[in-house]
Amino acid sequence: MTQPLIQLDHHATTPCDPRVVEVMAPYWTELAANASSISHRPGLQAKEAVEQARQTIANCLGCTPREIVFTSGATEANNLAIKGVMVDAPASAGLIVNAAEHKAVLDPAQELKRRGRAVHVLPVDAAARVQPQQIQANLTDETRLVSVMLANNEVGSLHDVASIAELCHDKGTPLHTDATQAIGRVPVNLNELPVDMLSCSSHKIYGPPGIGLLFVRRSPRTPRLTPLFHGGGHEWGMRSGTLPLPLIVGFAKAMELAVSHQADDAARLSQQRDRLWNELVRKIPGVVRNTPETDVLPNNLNITIPNIDGDVLFARLKASRLCVSSGSACTSANPEPSHVLRAMGLTDQQARASIRFGLGRYTTDEELREAVEIVVRAWGANGRLS
Ligand SMILES: Cc1ncc(COP(=O)(O)O)c(C=O)c1O
């Protein structure tokens, strides 16, 4: 009998929680309807289910339902935030991002640069954080938007987004944050976090893939967004397209579970992560921790294995039952070493020999013990390279 996989790639995606699958089930079949078809009862019921889900998510995030725009995921939410502010702005308009952002921020920024906008990609430190002073130094009267991720998807570092928002607001500039990895792992309350836009995604919080949102604060500072698509004018004209009812209902349930269990999950996951790290240090002399010790996601551990070629390491790991990543899954089709690790100062060789562990809701201590054994074997028994 083949042994079950050890799934430690939860930054890439998470399995749908059975409680989420259960609430979604009737919306594929007997309750299926178009929430815009308000000329009949099923359509009206669908509209009510969407608005109830929107209210649930708003309660979880500390915002109003009117501030939530459903999208297909965080990639689209980031594109809507960034292109939505920048495409119709004058050529002199400035955008500030940093080198450790997800490609779903960096690629739209590059596209805007190609179209002549003044895009600044700021460097990051050894923990993949951009220094607030760097942002301050680059803010001008022409800056239309700053985007800084809340939690890094490769090394787990958190940004002090509240302080960064303050310095942006001193200049009258709105701040967008990509909170895709942060929701459900650290507290996020938009009543207290003064960002102007926030992106997140359901499949990172045990909800269905294909649904996410952009929070757009209703305030005079928030610029009008140019939509990415034009169609039926759904989502207040910001995102046309028939609303995916089962996915929205599932997203709301996933959000409710993620937020209500956040504190307990974080306590357990950070203990498991620390034990995993202690075991790896004990068994692999010279192993380097890329995940910072503080202000960090509870479920992330990114390490560099010494004295091994990354291709050899991952060829061995792929043949095992351990599922881990060497970088962002969204860029894994690209053989380039992780842009985040390189921006932190790692060499290409070090980046290629780095492993990202992403612990999850169902991760057991036993799985972590086995994961250590598998990594040690892949590295070379007793420290010998085989
Ligand atoms: C930080 C971050 N932003 C954006 C995304 C893209 O999310 P989605 O798959 O919902 O488009 C990811 C997914 O890996 C992510 O980790």
Ligand as a Chemical Component Dictionary entry (heavy atoms), coordinates in Angstrom:
data_LIG
# 
_chem_comp.id                   LIG 
_chem_comp.type                 NON-POLYMER 
_chem_comp.pdbx_formal_charge   0 
_chem_comp.three_letter_code    LIG 
# 
loop_
_chem_comp_atom.comp_id 
_chem_comp_atom.atom_id 
_chem_comp_atom.alt_atom_id 
_chem_comp_atom.type_symbol 
_chem_comp_atom.charge 
_chem_comp_atom.model_Cartn_x 
_chem_comp_atom.model_Cartn_y 
_chem_comp_atom.model_Cartn_z 
_chem_comp_atom.pdbx_ordinal 
LIG C1 C1 C 0 1.014  36.697 -1.568 1  
LIG C2 C2 C 0 0.210  36.153 -2.702 2  
LIG N1 N1 N 0 -0.439 36.998 -3.518 3  
LIG C3 C3 C 0 -1.182 36.551 -4.556 4  
LIG C4 C4 C 0 -1.290 35.218 -4.829 5  
LIG C5 C5 C 0 -2.142 34.769 -5.992 6  
LIG O1 O1 O 0 -3.368 34.274 -5.502 7  
LIG P1 P1 P 0 -4.444 33.556 -6.415 8  
LIG O2 O2 O 0 -3.970 32.153 -6.596 9  
LIG O3 O3 O 0 -5.720 33.630 -5.628 10 
LIG O4 O4 O 0 -4.551 34.302 -7.691 11 
LIG C6 C6 C 0 -0.614 34.290 -4.024 12 
LIG C7 C7 C 0 -0.649 32.851 -4.354 13 
LIG O5 O5 O 0 0.343  32.152 -4.234 14 
LIG C8 C8 C 0 0.138  34.774 -2.914 15 
LIG O6 O6 O 0 0.776  33.933 -2.103 16 
# 
loop_
_chem_comp_bond.comp_id 
_chem_comp_bond.atom_id_1 
_chem_comp_bond.atom_id_2 
_chem_comp_bond.value_order 
_chem_comp_bond.pdbx_ordinal 
LIG C1 C2 SING 1  
LIG C2 N1 SING 2  
LIG C2 C8 DOUB 3  
LIG N1 C3 DOUB 4  
LIG C3 C4 SING 5  
LIG C4 C5 SING 6  
LIG C4 C6 DOUB 7  
LIG C5 O1 SING 8  
LIG O1 P1 SING 9  
LIG P1 O2 DOUB 10 
LIG P1 O3 SING 11 
LIG P1 O4 SING 12 
LIG C6 C7 SING 13 
LIG C6 C8 SING 14 
LIG C7 O5 DOUB 15 
LIG C8 O6 SING 16 
# 
